[in-house]
Protein backbone atom coordinates (compact mmCIF):
# COMPACT_ATOMS: atom_id res chain seq x y z
CA UNK A 1 0.00 0.00 0.00
CA UNK A 2 1.45 3.38 -0.91
CA UNK A 3 1.94 6.26 1.45
CA UNK A 4 -1.02 8.42 2.38
CA UNK A 5 0.93 11.63 1.45
CA UNK A 6 0.37 13.10 4.90
CA UNK A 7 3.96 14.34 5.04
CA UNK A 8 3.69 16.15 1.72
CA UNK A 9 0.49 17.85 2.83
CA UNK A 10 2.02 18.91 6.16
CA UNK A 11 4.96 20.44 4.28
CA UNK A 12 2.72 22.28 1.81
CA UNK A 13 0.43 23.64 4.54
CA UNK A 14 3.46 24.66 6.65
CA UNK A 15 5.02 26.55 3.77
CA UNK A 16 1.69 28.19 2.93
CA UNK A 17 1.49 29.36 6.55
CA UNK A 18 5.03 30.77 6.40
CA UNK A 19 6.14 28.53 9.28
CA UNK A 20 9.66 27.15 9.59
CA UNK A 21 10.13 23.41 10.02
CA UNK A 22 11.79 23.83 13.42
CA UNK A 23 8.91 25.98 14.65
CA UNK A 24 6.25 23.44 13.66
CA UNK A 25 8.31 20.58 15.12
CA UNK A 26 8.58 22.42 18.43
CA UNK A 27 4.83 23.03 18.53
CA UNK A 28 4.18 19.35 17.77
CA UNK A 29 6.61 18.25 20.48
CA UNK A 30 8.98 16.37 18.15
CA UNK A 31 12.45 17.02 16.77
CA UNK A 32 12.96 18.93 13.54
CA UNK A 33 14.84 15.97 12.06
CA UNK A 34 11.87 13.65 12.73
CA UNK A 35 9.46 16.15 11.16
CA UNK A 36 11.79 16.33 8.17
CA UNK A 37 11.49 12.55 7.77
CA UNK A 38 7.70 12.78 7.99
CA UNK A 39 7.54 15.56 5.40
CA UNK A 40 9.73 13.52 3.05
CA UNK A 41 7.45 10.49 3.51
CA UNK A 42 10.27 8.54 5.16
CA UNK A 43 8.30 8.10 8.39
CA UNK A 44 4.58 7.57 8.86
CA UNK A 45 2.78 10.14 10.98
CA UNK A 46 0.58 8.63 13.68
CA UNK A 47 -3.01 9.91 14.08
CA UNK A 48 -1.87 11.77 17.21
CA UNK A 49 0.93 13.57 15.33
CA UNK A 50 -1.46 14.41 12.49
CA UNK A 51 -3.82 15.93 15.04
CA UNK A 52 -0.99 17.97 16.58
CA UNK A 53 0.18 19.18 13.18
CA UNK A 54 -3.36 20.17 12.23
CA UNK A 55 -3.78 22.10 15.47
CA UNK A 56 -0.48 23.91 14.97
CA UNK A 57 -1.31 24.77 11.35
CA UNK A 58 -4.88 25.75 12.09
CA UNK A 59 -6.45 23.29 9.64
CA UNK A 60 -8.82 20.35 10.15
CA UNK A 61 -7.09 17.00 10.67
CA UNK A 62 -9.14 15.62 7.76
CA UNK A 63 -7.28 18.05 5.49
CA UNK A 64 -4.03 16.32 6.38
CA UNK A 65 -4.91 12.61 6.60
CA UNK A 66 -6.13 12.80 3.01
CA UNK A 67 -8.57 9.96 2.39
CA UNK A 68 -9.83 11.62 -0.79
CA UNK A 69 -6.31 12.35 -2.03
CA UNK A 70 -5.42 8.71 -1.36
CA UNK A 71 -8.25 7.62 -3.58
CA UNK A 72 -7.02 9.98 -6.29
CA UNK A 73 -3.57 8.41 -5.98
CA UNK A 74 -5.12 4.96 -6.39
CA UNK A 75 -6.88 6.11 -9.54
CA UNK A 76 -3.69 7.64 -10.94
CA UNK A 77 -1.91 4.35 -10.21
CA UNK A 78 -4.59 2.50 -12.16
CA UNK A 79 -4.06 4.92 -15.05
CA UNK A 80 -0.28 4.34 -14.93
CA UNK A 81 -0.91 0.58 -15.06
CA UNK A 82 -2.84 0.75 -18.35
CA UNK A 83 -1.02 -1.18 -21.11
CA UNK A 84 -1.25 1.75 -23.55
CA UNK A 85 1.08 3.76 -21.27
CA UNK A 86 3.64 0.97 -20.85
CA UNK A 87 6.19 2.72 -23.09
CA UNK A 88 6.16 5.76 -20.78
CA UNK A 89 7.39 3.70 -17.80
CA UNK A 90 5.16 5.69 -15.44
CA UNK A 91 5.91 5.11 -11.78
CA UNK A 92 2.65 4.97 -9.76
CA UNK A 93 4.48 6.31 -6.72
CA UNK A 94 5.02 9.62 -8.53
CA UNK A 95 1.28 10.20 -8.14
CA UNK A 96 1.94 11.07 -4.50
CA UNK A 97 4.19 13.97 -5.45
CA UNK A 98 1.74 15.24 -8.07
CA UNK A 99 -1.17 15.22 -5.63
CA UNK A 100 0.89 16.62 -2.78
CA UNK A 101 1.92 19.62 -4.87
CA UNK A 102 -0.90 19.99 -7.42
CA UNK A 103 -4.06 18.20 -6.21
CA UNK A 104 -6.30 19.98 -8.72
CA UNK A 105 -4.20 18.69 -11.61
CA UNK A 106 -4.59 15.20 -10.19
CA UNK A 107 -8.36 15.62 -10.04
CA UNK A 108 -8.44 16.94 -13.59
CA UNK A 109 -6.45 13.95 -14.88
CA UNK A 110 -8.63 11.40 -13.12
CA UNK A 111 -11.84 13.07 -14.35
CA UNK A 112 -10.54 13.12 -17.91
CA UNK A 113 -9.51 9.48 -17.67
CA UNK A 114 -12.88 8.50 -16.17
CA UNK A 115 -14.67 10.22 -19.06
CA UNK A 116 -12.45 8.45 -21.59
CA UNK A 117 -12.95 5.10 -19.88
CA UNK A 118 -16.72 5.51 -19.86
CA UNK A 119 -16.69 6.52 -23.54
CA UNK A 120 -14.64 3.43 -24.41
CA UNK A 121 -17.01 1.21 -22.44
CA UNK A 122 -19.99 2.77 -24.16
CA UNK A 123 -18.46 2.14 -27.59
CA UNK A 124 -17.69 -1.45 -26.62
CA UNK A 125 -21.19 -2.00 -25.25
CA UNK A 126 -22.86 -0.51 -28.31
CA UNK A 127 -20.62 -2.52 -30.63
CA UNK A 128 -21.60 -5.69 -28.82
CA UNK A 129 -25.27 -4.77 -28.97
CA UNK A 130 -25.04 -3.95 -32.66
CA UNK A 131 -23.71 -7.47 -33.18
CA UNK A 132 -25.80 -9.53 -30.77
CA UNK A 133 -28.80 -7.67 -29.39
CA UNK A 134 -32.03 -9.27 -30.72
CA UNK A 135 -34.04 -6.10 -30.14
CA UNK A 136 -31.65 -4.06 -32.22
CA UNK A 137 -31.57 -6.77 -34.89
CA UNK A 138 -35.37 -6.70 -35.07
CA UNK A 139 -35.41 -2.89 -35.32
CA UNK A 140 -32.85 -2.89 -38.12
CA UNK A 141 -34.72 -5.62 -40.01
CA UNK A 142 -37.98 -3.67 -39.73
CA UNK A 143 -36.26 -0.48 -40.83
CA UNK A 144 -34.84 -2.21 -43.93
CA UNK A 145 -38.28 -3.64 -44.72
CA UNK A 146 -39.92 -0.22 -44.54
CA UNK A 147 -37.14 1.42 -46.59
CA UNK A 148 -37.50 -1.29 -49.26
CA UNK A 149 -41.27 -0.69 -49.41
CA UNK A 150 -40.74 3.06 -49.70
CA UNK A 151 -38.21 2.61 -52.49
CA UNK A 152 -40.28 0.19 -54.55
CA UNK A 153 -43.41 2.36 -54.20
CA UNK A 154 -41.48 5.48 -55.16
CA UNK A 155 -40.00 3.72 -58.21
CA UNK A 156 -43.48 2.71 -59.39
CA UNK A 157 -44.74 6.27 -59.08
CA UNK A 158 -41.66 7.55 -60.88
CA UNK A 159 -41.54 5.02 -63.72
CA UNK A 160 -45.21 4.29 -64.47
CA UNK A 161 -46.99 7.25 -66.02
CA UNK A 162 -50.49 5.91 -66.77
CA UNK A 163 -51.62 5.18 -63.21
CA UNK A 164 -55.23 6.18 -62.61
CA UNK A 165 -56.06 8.56 -59.76
CA UNK A 166 -57.44 5.97 -57.26
CA UNK A 167 -54.40 3.74 -57.73
CA UNK A 168 -52.01 6.67 -57.42
CA UNK A 169 -53.82 7.71 -54.24
CA UNK A 170 -53.36 4.16 -52.93
CA UNK A 171 -49.61 4.32 -53.61
CA UNK A 172 -49.40 7.66 -51.77
CA UNK A 173 -51.19 6.08 -48.80
CA UNK A 174 -48.57 3.29 -48.84
CA UNK A 175 -45.81 5.91 -48.83
CA UNK A 176 -47.39 7.67 -45.86
CA UNK A 177 -47.95 4.42 -43.95
CA UNK A 178 -44.45 3.06 -44.57
CA UNK A 179 -42.74 6.37 -43.78
CA UNK A 180 -44.73 6.62 -40.53
CA UNK A 181 -43.68 3.11 -39.53
CA UNK A 182 -40.08 3.84 -40.48
CA UNK A 183 -40.21 6.97 -38.33
CA UNK A 184 -41.52 4.93 -35.38
CA UNK A 185 -38.71 2.41 -35.79
CA UNK A 186 -36.19 5.28 -35.93
CA UNK A 187 -37.60 6.68 -32.69
CA UNK A 188 -37.30 3.25 -31.12
CA UNK A 189 -33.66 3.06 -32.21
CA UNK A 190 -33.01 6.53 -30.76
CA UNK A 191 -34.51 5.45 -27.44
CA UNK A 192 -32.45 2.27 -27.58
CA UNK A 193 -29.19 4.19 -27.95
CA UNK A 194 -30.21 6.83 -25.39
CA UNK A 195 -30.87 4.12 -22.81
CA UNK A 196 -27.57 2.46 -23.63
CA UNK A 197 -25.80 5.80 -23.21
CA UNK A 198 -27.51 6.59 -19.91
CA UNK A 199 -26.39 3.38 -18.24
CA UNK A 200 -22.83 4.41 -17.36
CA UNK A 201 -22.02 1.46 -15.06
CA UNK A 202 -19.41 2.83 -12.71
CA UNK A 203 -19.63 6.58 -12.35
CA UNK A 204 -22.76 6.56 -10.12
CA UNK A 205 -21.13 3.92 -7.93
CA UNK A 206 -18.05 6.08 -7.51
CA UNK A 207 -20.20 9.12 -6.75
CA UNK A 208 -21.87 7.25 -3.90
CA UNK A 209 -18.53 5.96 -2.61
CA UNK A 210 -17.13 9.50 -2.66
CA UNK A 211 -20.12 10.69 -0.61
CA UNK A 212 -19.43 8.03 2.02
CA UNK A 213 -15.69 8.72 2.01
CA UNK A 214 -16.18 12.47 2.43
CA UNK A 215 -18.49 11.79 5.39
CA UNK A 216 -16.04 9.37 7.01
CA UNK A 217 -18.62 6.61 6.46
CA UNK A 218 -20.79 8.26 9.15
CA UNK A 219 -24.17 9.93 8.72
CA UNK A 220 -25.53 11.20 12.02
CA UNK A 221 -28.93 11.99 10.51
CA UNK A 222 -29.42 8.31 9.66
CA UNK A 223 -28.74 7.04 13.17
CA UNK A 224 -31.73 6.29 15.44
CA UNK A 225 -31.94 8.49 18.52
CA UNK A 226 -31.30 7.24 22.05
CA UNK A 227 -35.01 7.71 22.75
CA UNK A 228 -35.90 5.36 19.90
CA UNK A 229 -33.34 2.69 20.81
CA UNK A 230 -31.74 3.12 24.26
CA UNK A 231 -28.09 2.19 24.67
CA UNK A 232 -28.92 -0.74 26.96
CA UNK A 233 -31.60 -2.27 24.72
CA UNK A 234 -31.07 -5.99 24.15
CA UNK A 235 -30.79 -7.12 20.51
CA UNK A 236 -33.98 -9.18 20.85
CA UNK A 237 -35.78 -6.11 22.15
CA UNK A 238 -34.49 -4.18 19.12
CA UNK A 239 -36.08 -6.83 16.89
CA UNK A 240 -39.35 -6.41 18.78
CA UNK A 241 -39.19 -2.63 18.38
CA UNK A 242 -38.74 -3.01 14.62
CA UNK A 243 -41.77 -5.27 14.39
CA UNK A 244 -43.86 -2.89 16.49
CA UNK A 245 -43.01 -0.01 14.13
CA UNK A 246 -44.76 -1.71 11.18
CA UNK A 247 -48.42 -2.53 10.59
CA UNK A 248 -49.27 -6.09 11.53
CA UNK A 249 -45.87 -6.61 13.11
CA UNK A 250 -44.22 -6.49 9.70
CA UNK A 251 -45.66 -9.85 8.60
CA UNK A 252 -46.15 -8.59 5.05
CA UNK A 253 -42.48 -7.66 4.61
CA UNK A 254 -40.93 -10.44 6.71
CA UNK A 255 -42.94 -13.68 6.48
CA UNK A 256 -42.53 -16.05 9.46
CA UNK A 257 -41.10 -18.82 7.26
CA UNK A 258 -38.11 -16.68 6.22
CA UNK A 259 -34.79 -17.26 8.05
CA UNK A 260 -34.29 -14.96 11.09
CA UNK A 261 -31.45 -13.01 9.46
CA UNK A 262 -33.61 -12.38 6.39
CA UNK A 263 -36.57 -11.30 8.53
CA UNK A 264 -34.48 -8.81 10.48
CA UNK A 265 -33.02 -7.33 7.30
CA UNK A 266 -36.46 -7.00 5.68
CA UNK A 267 -37.95 -5.42 8.83
CA UNK A 268 -35.10 -2.95 9.31
CA UNK A 269 -35.18 -1.92 5.64
CA UNK A 270 -38.94 -1.33 5.75
CA UNK A 271 -38.64 0.72 8.94
CA UNK A 272 -35.69 2.67 7.49
CA UNK A 273 -37.76 3.66 4.45
CA UNK A 274 -40.55 4.98 6.68
CA UNK A 275 -38.50 6.49 9.48
CA UNK A 276 -35.63 8.07 7.48
CA UNK A 277 -37.29 8.95 4.16
CA UNK A 278 -36.85 12.72 4.63
CA UNK A 279 -33.34 12.38 6.07
CA UNK A 280 -32.27 10.26 3.09
CA UNK A 281 -33.74 12.83 0.72
CA UNK A 282 -31.86 15.61 2.54
CA UNK A 283 -28.55 13.72 2.32
CA UNK A 284 -29.03 13.27 -1.42
CA UNK A 285 -30.10 16.87 -2.01
CA UNK A 286 -26.99 18.06 -0.17
CA UNK A 287 -24.84 16.31 -2.79
CA UNK A 288 -25.63 17.49 -6.35
CA UNK A 289 -23.78 14.58 -7.97
CA UNK A 290 -26.30 12.19 -6.39
CA UNK A 291 -29.34 14.16 -7.51
CA UNK A 292 -30.63 12.20 -10.49
CA UNK A 293 -30.61 9.04 -12.55
CA UNK A 294 -28.57 6.02 -11.58
CA UNK A 295 -26.61 7.97 -8.96
CA UNK A 296 -29.82 8.84 -7.10
CA UNK A 297 -31.07 5.25 -7.22
CA UNK A 298 -27.79 3.91 -5.90
CA UNK A 299 -27.57 6.61 -3.24
CA UNK A 300 -31.10 5.87 -2.02
CA UNK A 301 -30.24 2.17 -1.76
CA UNK A 302 -26.94 2.88 0.04
CA UNK A 303 -28.49 5.29 2.53
CA UNK A 304 -31.41 2.91 3.16
CA UNK A 305 -28.90 0.15 3.82
CA UNK A 306 -26.97 2.43 6.20
CA UNK A 307 -30.13 3.32 8.11
CA UNK A 308 -31.24 -0.33 8.23
CA UNK A 309 -27.83 -1.34 9.63
CA UNK A 310 -28.09 1.44 12.22
CA UNK A 311 -31.53 0.20 13.31
CA UNK A 312 -30.40 -3.42 13.64
CA UNK A 313 -27.06 -2.54 15.22
CA UNK A 314 -27.46 0.78 17.08
CA UNK A 315 -24.17 2.53 17.71
CA UNK A 316 -24.02 2.50 21.50
CA UNK A 317 -24.91 -1.18 22.11
CA UNK A 318 -22.89 -2.27 19.07
CA UNK A 319 -19.80 -0.40 20.32
CA UNK A 320 -20.18 -1.79 23.85
CA UNK A 321 -20.71 -5.34 22.63
CA UNK A 322 -17.95 -5.06 20.05
CA UNK A 323 -15.40 -3.83 22.60
CA UNK A 324 -16.36 -6.64 24.98
CA UNK A 325 -15.98 -9.24 22.23
CA UNK A 326 -12.73 -7.86 20.84
CA UNK A 327 -14.57 -6.91 17.64
CA UNK A 328 -15.06 -10.57 16.74
CA UNK A 329 -17.29 -10.20 13.68
CA UNK A 330 -18.80 -13.68 13.92
CA UNK A 331 -19.69 -13.16 17.58
CA UNK A 332 -21.03 -9.66 16.87
CA UNK A 333 -23.17 -10.97 14.02
CA UNK A 334 -24.60 -13.69 16.27
CA UNK A 335 -25.30 -11.22 19.08
CA UNK A 336 -27.35 -8.90 16.85
CA UNK A 337 -28.94 -11.53 14.63
CA UNK A 338 -27.28 -10.32 11.43
CA UNK A 339 -24.83 -11.83 8.97
CA UNK A 340 -21.06 -11.31 8.79
CA UNK A 341 -21.39 -8.85 5.91
CA UNK A 342 -23.70 -6.50 7.83
CA UNK A 343 -21.51 -6.60 10.96
CA UNK A 344 -18.37 -5.81 8.93
CA UNK A 345 -20.06 -2.97 7.07
CA UNK A 346 -21.45 -1.48 10.28
CA UNK A 347 -18.03 -1.53 11.93
CA UNK A 348 -16.64 0.84 9.28
CA UNK A 349 -19.13 3.54 10.41
CA UNK A 350 -17.96 3.63 14.03
CA UNK A 351 -14.32 4.74 13.92
CA UNK A 352 -13.69 8.16 15.44
CA UNK A 353 -10.77 9.80 17.31
CA UNK A 354 -10.68 8.42 20.85
CA UNK A 355 -13.46 5.94 20.16
CA UNK A 356 -13.28 2.21 20.89
CA UNK A 357 -13.87 0.96 17.34
CA UNK A 358 -10.88 0.25 15.06
CA UNK A 359 -10.48 2.09 11.79
CA UNK A 360 -11.32 -0.25 8.91
CA UNK A 361 -12.27 -0.58 5.27
CA UNK A 362 -14.74 -2.99 3.71
CA UNK A 363 -15.48 -4.55 0.34
CA UNK A 364 -17.86 -7.11 -1.10
CA UNK A 365 -17.41 -9.09 -4.31
CA UNK A 366 -19.30 -11.70 -6.28
CA UNK A 367 -17.97 -15.05 -7.47
CA UNK A 368 -16.57 -13.42 -10.62
CA UNK A 369 -14.44 -11.08 -8.49
CA UNK A 370 -16.50 -8.02 -9.43
CA UNK A 371 -16.56 -5.42 -6.66
CA UNK A 372 -20.15 -4.80 -5.56
CA UNK A 373 -19.59 -2.41 -2.68
CA UNK A 374 -16.75 -0.62 -0.90
CA UNK A 375 -16.33 1.46 2.21
CA UNK A 376 -12.95 3.12 2.00
CA UNK A 377 -10.29 4.26 4.46
CA UNK A 378 -7.33 6.55 3.83
CA UNK A 379 -4.60 3.91 4.15
CA UNK A 380 -6.18 1.11 2.13
CA UNK A 381 -6.35 0.47 -1.60
CA UNK A 382 -9.43 -1.51 -2.64
CA UNK A 383 -9.62 -1.64 -6.44
CA UNK A 384 -12.91 -0.72 -8.07
CA UNK A 385 -12.04 -1.82 -11.60
CA UNK A 386 -10.41 -5.20 -12.08
CA UNK A 387 -9.37 -7.71 -9.46
CA UNK A 388 -6.95 -7.11 -6.62
CA UNK A 389 -4.18 -9.53 -5.63
CA UNK A 390 -5.43 -13.15 -5.89
CA UNK A 391 -3.61 -13.92 -2.63
CA UNK A 392 -6.01 -11.76 -0.60
CA UNK A 393 -8.17 -13.73 1.84
CA UNK A 394 -11.19 -12.10 0.19
CA UNK A 395 -10.79 -14.39 -2.82
CA UNK A 396 -9.84 -17.42 -0.76
CA UNK A 397 -13.12 -17.06 1.14
CA UNK A 398 -15.05 -17.91 -2.03
CA UNK A 399 -13.34 -21.32 -2.02
CA UNK A 400 -14.36 -21.94 1.60
CA UNK A 401 -17.89 -20.54 2.03
CA UNK A 402 -19.18 -20.42 5.58
CA UNK A 403 -15.66 -20.12 7.07
CA UNK A 404 -14.16 -16.88 8.37
CA UNK A 405 -10.59 -16.43 7.14
CA UNK A 406 -8.08 -14.20 8.84
CA UNK A 407 -4.87 -13.12 7.10
CA UNK A 408 -1.92 -11.01 8.17
CA UNK A 409 -0.83 -9.48 4.88
CA UNK A 410 2.32 -7.57 4.03
CA UNK A 411 2.51 -5.34 0.97
CA UNK A 412 5.65 -4.80 -1.13
CA UNK A 413 6.60 -1.55 0.65
CA UNK A 414 6.37 -3.26 4.05
CA UNK A 415 2.95 -2.00 5.20
CA UNK A 416 0.83 -4.58 6.95
CA UNK A 417 -2.89 -5.12 7.32
CA UNK A 418 -5.18 -7.77 8.72
CA UNK A 419 -7.85 -9.13 6.38
CA UNK A 420 -10.95 -10.81 7.81
CA UNK A 421 -13.08 -12.39 5.09
CA UNK A 422 -16.07 -14.66 4.75
CA UNK A 423 -18.27 -15.90 1.89
CA UNK A 424 -21.97 -16.40 2.50
CA UNK A 425 -24.94 -17.36 0.27
CA UNK A 426 -26.44 -14.46 -1.63
CA UNK A 427 -29.95 -15.83 -0.98
CA UNK A 428 -31.49 -18.22 1.57
CA UNK A 429 -31.10 -21.86 0.50
CA UNK A 430 -34.06 -23.46 -1.28
CA UNK A 431 -34.57 -26.52 -3.44
CA UNK A 432 -33.71 -25.84 -7.06
CA UNK A 433 -32.16 -22.44 -6.34
CA UNK A 434 -28.58 -21.99 -7.64
CA UNK A 435 -25.93 -21.74 -4.94
CA UNK A 436 -24.42 -18.28 -5.37
CA UNK A 437 -21.99 -16.86 -2.81
CA UNK A 438 -20.76 -13.33 -2.13
CA UNK A 439 -17.56 -12.64 -0.20
CA UNK A 440 -16.99 -9.75 2.21
CA UNK A 441 -13.76 -8.52 3.76
CA UNK A 442 -12.91 -6.17 6.60
CA UNK A 443 -9.41 -4.68 6.33
CA UNK A 444 -7.66 -3.43 9.46
CA UNK A 445 -4.59 -1.39 8.47
CA UNK A 446 -1.36 -1.09 10.43
CA UNK A 447 -1.81 -1.28 14.18
CA UNK A 448 -5.57 -0.81 14.20
CA UNK A 449 -6.11 -4.54 14.75
CA UNK A 450 -4.20 -4.45 18.07
CA UNK A 451 -7.38 -4.16 20.17
CA UNK A 452 -9.19 -6.92 18.26
CA UNK A 453 -9.20 -10.71 18.39
CA UNK A 454 -7.48 -10.58 15.01
CA UNK A 455 -4.31 -8.88 16.34
CA UNK A 456 -1.06 -10.39 15.01
CA UNK A 457 0.68 -12.85 17.31
CA UNK A 458 4.26 -12.11 18.42
CA UNK A 459 6.67 -12.90 15.58
CA UNK A 460 3.81 -14.10 13.39
CA UNK A 461 5.01 -14.26 9.77
CA UNK A 462 3.02 -12.16 7.35
CA UNK A 463 1.85 -13.40 3.96
CA UNK A 464 3.34 -11.39 1.07
CA UNK A 465 0.60 -9.88 -1.09
CA UNK A 466 0.26 -6.96 -3.46
CA UNK A 467 -2.37 -4.41 -4.50
CA UNK A 468 -2.84 -5.92 -7.99
CA UNK A 469 -0.49 -7.41 -10.56
CA UNK A 470 -0.04 -4.31 -12.70
CA UNK A 471 1.27 -2.15 -9.85
CA UNK A 472 2.85 -4.86 -7.69
CA UNK A 473 6.64 -4.78 -7.32
CA UNK A 474 6.93 -8.52 -6.52
CA UNK A 475 8.30 -9.45 -9.94
CA UNK A 476 9.06 -13.05 -8.89
CA UNK A 477 5.52 -13.84 -7.71
CA UNK A 478 4.39 -17.13 -9.25
CA UNK A 479 0.75 -16.02 -9.05
CA UNK A 480 1.31 -13.04 -11.31
CA UNK A 481 -1.25 -12.73 -14.10
CA UNK A 482 0.08 -9.54 -15.76
CA UNK A 483 3.47 -7.92 -16.13
CA UNK A 484 4.16 -5.04 -13.72
CA UNK A 485 4.62 -1.50 -14.96
CA UNK A 486 7.23 -0.82 -12.29
CA UNK A 487 9.99 -2.71 -10.56
CORHUHU-V553897 format. One record per backbone hydrogen bond with DSSP energy under -1.0 kcal/mol. NH is the residue of the N-H (numbers start at 0). CO is the residue of the C=O. E is the energy in kcal/mol with one decimal. If there is no record, write none. Layout:
# CORHUHU-V553897
NH:CO:E
NH:CO:E
This chain:
# CORHUHU-V553897
8:4:-1.9
9:5:-2.6
10:6:-2.4
11:7:-2.4
12:8:-2.8
13:9:-2.5
14:10:-2.6
15:11:-2.4
16:12:-1.6
17:14:-1.3
18:13:-2.4
23:19:-2.1
24:20:-2.5
25:21:-2.2
26:22:-2.0
27:23:-2.2
28:24:-1.1
29:24:-2.4
34:30:-2.0
35:31:-2.2
36:32:-1.7
37:33:-2.1
38:34:-2.9
39:35:-1.5
40:37:-1.8
41:36:-3.2
42:36:-1.0
49:45:-2.5
50:46:-2.1
51:47:-2.2
52:48:-2.7
53:49:-2.5
54:50:-2.2
55:51:-2.4
56:52:-2.2
57:53:-1.1
58:53:-2.1
62:59:-1.3
63:60:-1.5
64:60:-2.2
65:61:-1.0
69:65:-2.2
70:66:-1.8
71:67:-2.0
72:68:-2.3
73:69:-2.2
74:70:-2.2
75:71:-2.6
76:72:-2.3
77:73:-2.0
78:74:-2.2
79:75:-2.5
80:76:-1.4
81:78:-1.6
84:81:-2.0
85:82:-1.9
87:84:-1.7
88:85:-1.3
93:90:-2.0
94:91:-1.6
95:92:-1.3
97:93:-2.0
98:94:-2.6
99:95:-2.5
100:96:-2.0
101:97:-3.5
105:101:-1.6
106:102:-2.3
107:103:-2.4
108:104:-2.4
109:105:-2.3
110:106:-2.4
111:107:-2.4
112:108:-2.6
113:109:-2.5
114:110:-2.3
115:111:-2.2
116:112:-2.9
117:113:-2.5
118:114:-2.1
119:115:-2.5
120:116:-2.3
121:117:-2.4
122:118:-2.4
123:119:-2.4
124:120:-2.9
125:121:-2.9
126:122:-2.5
127:123:-2.3
128:124:-2.3
129:125:-2.7
130:126:-1.4
131:127:-2.7
132:128:-1.7
136:132:-2.3
137:133:-2.4
138:134:-2.4
139:135:-2.7
140:136:-2.4
141:137:-2.6
142:138:-2.6
143:139:-2.5
144:140:-2.1
145:141:-2.5
146:142:-2.5
147:143:-2.4
148:144:-2.1
149:145:-2.4
150:146:-2.5
151:147:-2.6
152:148:-2.3
153:149:-2.3
154:150:-2.5
155:151:-1.9
156:152:-2.2
157:153:-2.0
158:154:-2.8
159:155:-2.6
167:163:-2.7
168:164:-2.8
169:165:-2.1
170:166:-2.2
171:167:-2.3
172:168:-2.1
173:169:-1.9
174:170:-2.4
175:171:-2.4
176:172:-2.8
177:173:-3.1
178:174:-2.4
179:175:-2.2
180:176:-2.3
181:177:-2.5
182:178:-2.3
183:179:-2.1
184:180:-2.4
185:181:-2.4
186:182:-2.3
187:183:-2.2
188:184:-2.5
189:185:-2.4
190:186:-2.6
191:187:-2.3
192:188:-2.5
193:189:-2.5
194:190:-2.7
195:191:-2.0
196:192:-2.4
197:193:-2.1
199:197:-1.4
205:201:-2.4
206:202:-2.3
207:203:-2.1
208:204:-2.4
209:205:-2.6
210:206:-1.8
211:207:-2.0
212:208:-2.7
213:209:-2.9
214:210:-1.3
215:212:-1.5
216:211:-3.3
217:214:-1.3
221:218:-1.7
222:219:-1.5
228:224:-2.4
232:229:-1.8
237:233:-2.1
238:234:-2.0
239:235:-1.9
240:236:-2.3
241:237:-2.2
242:238:-2.0
243:239:-2.3
244:240:-1.1
245:242:-1.5
248:245:-1.6
249:246:-1.5
250:247:-1.1
253:249:-2.1
257:254:-1.9
262:258:-2.4
263:259:-2.6
264:260:-2.0
265:261:-2.5
266:262:-2.7
267:263:-2.8
268:264:-2.3
269:265:-2.2
270:266:-2.6
271:267:-2.4
272:268:-2.1
273:269:-1.4
274:270:-3.6
275:271:-2.5
279:275:-2.9
280:276:-2.0
281:277:-2.5
282:278:-2.3
283:279:-2.1
284:280:-2.7
285:281:-1.7
286:283:-1.8
289:286:-2.4
290:287:-1.8
295:291:-1.0
296:292:-2.0
297:293:-2.6
298:294:-2.5
299:295:-3.0
300:296:-2.0
301:297:-2.6
302:298:-2.9
303:299:-2.4
304:300:-2.3
305:301:-2.3
306:302:-2.7
307:303:-2.7
308:304:-2.6
309:305:-2.4
310:306:-1.9
311:307:-2.2
312:308:-2.8
317:313:-2.4
318:314:-3.0
319:315:-2.4
320:316:-2.6
321:317:-2.8
322:318:-2.7
323:319:-1.9
324:320:-1.9
326:321:-3.2
331:327:-2.8
332:328:-2.7
333:329:-2.1
334:330:-2.3
335:331:-1.9
337:332:-2.3
342:338:-2.0
343:339:-2.6
344:340:-2.4
345:341:-2.5
346:342:-1.8
347:343:-1.0
348:345:-1.6
349:346:-1.5
354:351:-2.5
360:442:-1.9
361:374:-2.7
362:440:-1.7
363:372:-2.2
364:438:-2.6
365:369:-1.6
368:365:-2.2
371:363:-3.2
372:363:-1.4
374:361:-2.7
379:376:-1.2
388:466:-1.2
391:388:-1.8
394:391:-1.1
395:391:-1.3
396:392:-2.1
398:395:-1.1
399:396:-1.0
401:422:-2.7
402:399:-1.6
404:420:-3.2
406:418:-2.5
408:416:-3.0
409:462:-2.6
410:414:-3.0
413:410:-2.6
416:408:-2.1
417:443:-2.6
418:406:-2.9
419:441:-2.3
420:404:-2.7
421:439:-2.1
423:437:-2.5
425:435:-3.4
432:429:-1.9
437:423:-2.6
438:364:-2.0
439:421:-2.7
440:362:-2.3
441:419:-2.6
442:360:-2.7
443:417:-3.0
445:415:-2.4
447:444:-2.3
449:446:-2.0
451:448:-2.1
452:325:-2.5
454:451:-1.5
459:456:-2.2
462:407:-3.1
464:409:-2.6
470:467:-1.1
474:472:-1.9
476:473:-1.5
479:476:-1.2
484:469:-2.3
